[in-house]
């Protein structure tokens, strides 16, 4: 097995144990792993390599976030179309949570942490994130794929001065095709963002301020 396939196996193991409040220990020796699980890990590795915008940890967690009970989901389940649908349903729910909800506050915080790490990795300043493209040939800014993967909250993006301008510059047909399962009408989010209460606004501003300061210490 490749290291990537082993990572997939252990990520599934971790999620399935943690969700049921059980301890877990990563598997290090795969010599005796049965052929069927090897095949499923290889199939999932191919899937994740083909769809790099999908967050692996979030993919395995998504069904448990959607279902009220705690089903026993094996590796085979995650190779199904149902698993893909549940992933995008979950990512969609993150952005559609009420702006004042606990879930949205947590998503906003995680978005700030993600952008901080991303800026450090790409060696860019916080304010440059919204204009950033990883490759000169890219037609869309990096934040579009980050919305798609559920790594960044739309409300976080509204804190960047150039977000609306950059969003409008992108090809409408491409954006609609890419994000139709995640966000539908960006204006709805804009209204909620600019009409949030003062306490939430201060919470958002504090997170942005701290993350921006952190990036400044990491990027010369």
N, C-alpha and C positions, 0 to 999 in steps of 0.2 A: 504493500500500500504506500501511496505517496504521503508526504507530510500533510498535504492539504486534505486528503481523504481521512487521515487520522484526526485532524482538527475537526472535521465535520462530525465524525463519530463521537468525539468527546464533547462537542458542543451540544449535540442531541442528548447525550448522557447527562450532562450538567443540567440542562433545562428540564428534562423529565423528572429529575430527582428534586431540584430546588422547588419546582412548582407544587410538589407534594410535601414540602418541608422535610425532606430527607437528605442526609449527608451524601456526598458523592466523592469519588476519587477517580481522577483521570486514568484511563487505561494507557499503559506504556508498552506492553507486549501484545502484539496483534498476531502472533504466530498461530494461535488456535482459534482465531475468529472465523466463524463459519462462512462459507462461500457466498451465501445469499446476502449477508450483511456487507461483505466486501463489494459485491456487485452494486448494492444500493448506495454505498458511499461513493463508488466510482461514478454512478449515474448522477448523484447530487453534485459531485465535484464538477462534472461537465456542465450541469445546469447553472451553477454559481459562476463558473468561468465564462459562460455565455452571457449571463445577466449580471454584470459586475455592479450594477446599481443596487442590487438587493443585499441588504444587511443580513448576514448569516444568523447572528444571534437573534435578531428581531424576527427573522423568518421562522425559527423554531419556537419562539415565544408566542407568535401571533394567534394561533388557534386557542391557546389558553386564555388570551385576553378577550377573545370573542365569545367563547363558550362559557356559560355560567358554571357548569360542572367542571371536573378535572378528568377528562378522558385519558385513557392510556394510548398515546399516539406513538406507533413504532416508526422506524425509518421508512418503511414502505409507504406509509401515509403521506410523508413529505415529498414523495415523488409524484403525487397526484395533482391534477388540476385544482382540486378542492383546496389543497394547501396553498397554492398560488393565490386563489381568490381570497382566502382568509387573510393572507399577508397584506394584500392591497386594501381589503376592508379595514384592517387594523390601522394601516398607515393613514387611510382616509379618515378614520375616527379620531386620530391624533389632531389633525388640523381642524376637524369640525367640532371638537369639544368647545363648550362655552368658554368665552374668553376669560371669565373669572373663576373657572373651575380649577380644582386641585390638579387634575390631569394636564390642563393647559399650562399651568405654572411649572409643573415638573418638566413638560416637553420643552418649554421655553428655556429652562435652565440647562437641560441636556443639549439643546441646540447651541447655546453659548459655549458649552464645553467642547462640542464637536468642532465649531468654527475656530476656537482657540487652538486645538490640536492641528486642524487643517492649515491654518495660517503658519503655524510653526513648521509643519512639514514642507509647505510650499515656499516658505521664507518670504511671506508677504505681510504687509501691515493689515491691521483689522479693517480699516476703512477701504482697503483695496480689494477685499474679499468679494464684494458685490460685482466688481468689474472683471474678476479673474476668469481666465480660461486656461486649462491645463496645457493645451496644445494650440499652436497658432492656427491650425486648420479647423479647430472646433467652431461650429456655428452657434452654439449656445454657451452661455456663461455656466460655470461650474455649479452655481446654486440651483439650477434647474434639476440636475441629477440628484442633488442633495434633498430637494423637495420630494422627488419621486421615490427615493429610498427611505424617506421618513427620518432623515438625519437632522433636518432643519425645519423649524416652524415658520409658517408664513408670517406670523406676527413678529418673529425675530427679524425677518427680512425687511419688514416695514420700518425698523429702527435705522436702516441704512438710507442715507439721503438719496442715493441714486437708484434705489430699488425699482420704483415705479417706471422711471425712464428706461432702465435696462430691460424690464419685463415687457414694456411696450415695443421696444426695438426688435424683439425676437419674432421670428416667423410664426404667425398666429396658428396656421395649420399644424406645424410641427409641435408647438406647445400644447395645443388642444389634444393632439394624439398622444403626447407623452404624459400629460397630467390629468386626463379626463377622469381617471379612477381615483385621483387624489384630491384635486380641488376643481371646482366648476367655475364659479363666478368670483374673480379676484376682488371685485368691487364690494362684495358682501363682507369680506375680511377687512377691507380698508375701512368701512364704516364702523365695524366693531372695534378696530384698533384705535381709531381716533375718538371714539366715544367711551372708552374704558374709564373707570373711576380713578381718582387721584392716587389711591393706595396701590392699585395695580400698576399704574404708570411709574410710580416710584420704585416698585419691585423690579419692573422691567429695566428701568434706567440703572438701577444698582447692579444688576447682573451684567449689563452691557459694559458699564464702567469698569467693573472688576476684570471682566474677560479682556477688555481692550488693554488695560494696564498689564495684564499677564502677557499678552502678545508682545507688548513693547519690550518686556524683559527678555523675551525669547528670540525676537527677531531684531537684528541690528539694522 
